[in-house]
Amino acid sequence: MPSTRQRASEGHQPSPGKTRLSFREKLVQKGSSTDAVLKKLKALHTELAEMDQELVDVTSLSNVKKDLITHHILHHKDRGVRAYAACCLADILRLYAPDAPFTQPELRDIFQFFFRQLSTGMKSGPESAYYDQYFHLLESLSTVKSVVLVCDLPNADEVMTDIFKDFFALVRSNFAKKIELFMADILVAIIDEAQTIPENLLDLILAQFMDKDAKIEQPAYRLAVQVCNETSDKLQRHVSLYFSEILLSHTQDETEAAEDKNIRSAHELIKRLHASCPGLLHSVIPQLEEELQMSSPHLRGLAVQALGDMFGDKNGGELWKNFPSTWQAWLSRGNDKSTVVRLKFVESSKGLYSSTSVEMREALENLLNVKLLDPEEKVRAAPS
């Protein structure tokens, strides 16, 4: 769907040769029982789901699309009514694409309705009532990409952030793999389409990497990794700004006096991102290199430790290849005037002993041999 969307014209004349909706019943009628409404919605969904976007006469959908967004339907007390209504609305968006046959306030209500159904209805996983309908809704949002319509709403930042929050809270290990893929597709589509990334949304994504025990087996972490790797080109500038505010905004006195918790956490987060989503850090690595030159031994030590761990992880070879000046700047800290920094260098270099790069190993071994003659006993003892 293109970024700019106009409301679909209500004045189209019936198109010859096009398929018209045969469903003629009113969804909203005074005194209708829940069973009666649910039966109508099931019939409507069955017909809409089978209609071809290229062949449908959308003028025949005008009445049902109006009925579907009434308060009576969107706020119906019955979960089944809401689940089938969500499916029908997703089908409507598919059939009208690339136009949006609703006003912006209506679209806001529709998408908030969609994600309320998913976040409350799928908590029990595959055992959830109406699981098939939630699956259909997710699949439609994923494949049709109608979800990108939220990026044009006046309160887009809030809606986008809520969607990410809902999905990170909702994803379960017992979901079918397709469910997780649909979720990732939806989140990726939102990031790709968004004009800018809200600060709260970025915080929410990065929060998935904060847990030092996070593993790829954990669904929310795995979802975040997949989304970040698929959108690294778009996110890296925002990630760079996020870290620059932390890494380069501390004075020497502030950092050394308080051993600032935020800056320590930032270095830990950078290491975790490098291990799983290195593409996010293309503009952050130069910041670490700059930090190696700062006057504060505390900051230099944090940068030395972080880069040593990063050069030693599974993506360290690519880091060495792509950032040769950072590698040289890191090696130079082995001769830092501060004993603390030299010690950090030796300790953090141990993970590189098993590096597959002969050049990396040789450069490191030569320097560590020199460290055996370091004037400080603690540094001399560290390589052993």
Secondary structure as UniProt FT lines:
FT   TURN            16..17
FT   TURN            30..31
FT   HELIX           34..50
FT   TURN            53..55
FT   HELIX           58..61
FT   HELIX           62..68
FT   HELIX           71..74
FT   HELIX           79..96
FT   TURN            97..98
FT   HELIX           104..121
FT   TURN            123..124
FT   HELIX           125..127
FT   TURN            129..130
FT   HELIX           131..144
FT   HELIX           146..152
FT   TURN            154..155
FT   HELIX           156..170
FT   TURN            173..174
FT   HELIX           177..193
FT   HELIX           199..207
FT   TURN            208..209
FT   TURN            212..213
FT   TURN            216..217
FT   HELIX           219..230
FT   HELIX           232..247
FT   HELIX           252..258
FT   HELIX           261..276
FT   HELIX           278..281
FT   TURN            282..284
FT   HELIX           285..291
FT   TURN            292..293
FT   HELIX           297..311
FT   TURN            314..315
FT   HELIX           316..322
FT   HELIX           324..332
FT   HELIX           333..335
FT   HELIX           339..348
FT   HELIX           349..352
FT   TURN            353..354
FT   HELIX           358..371
FT   TURN            372..373
FT   HELIX           377..381
FT   TURN            382..383
//
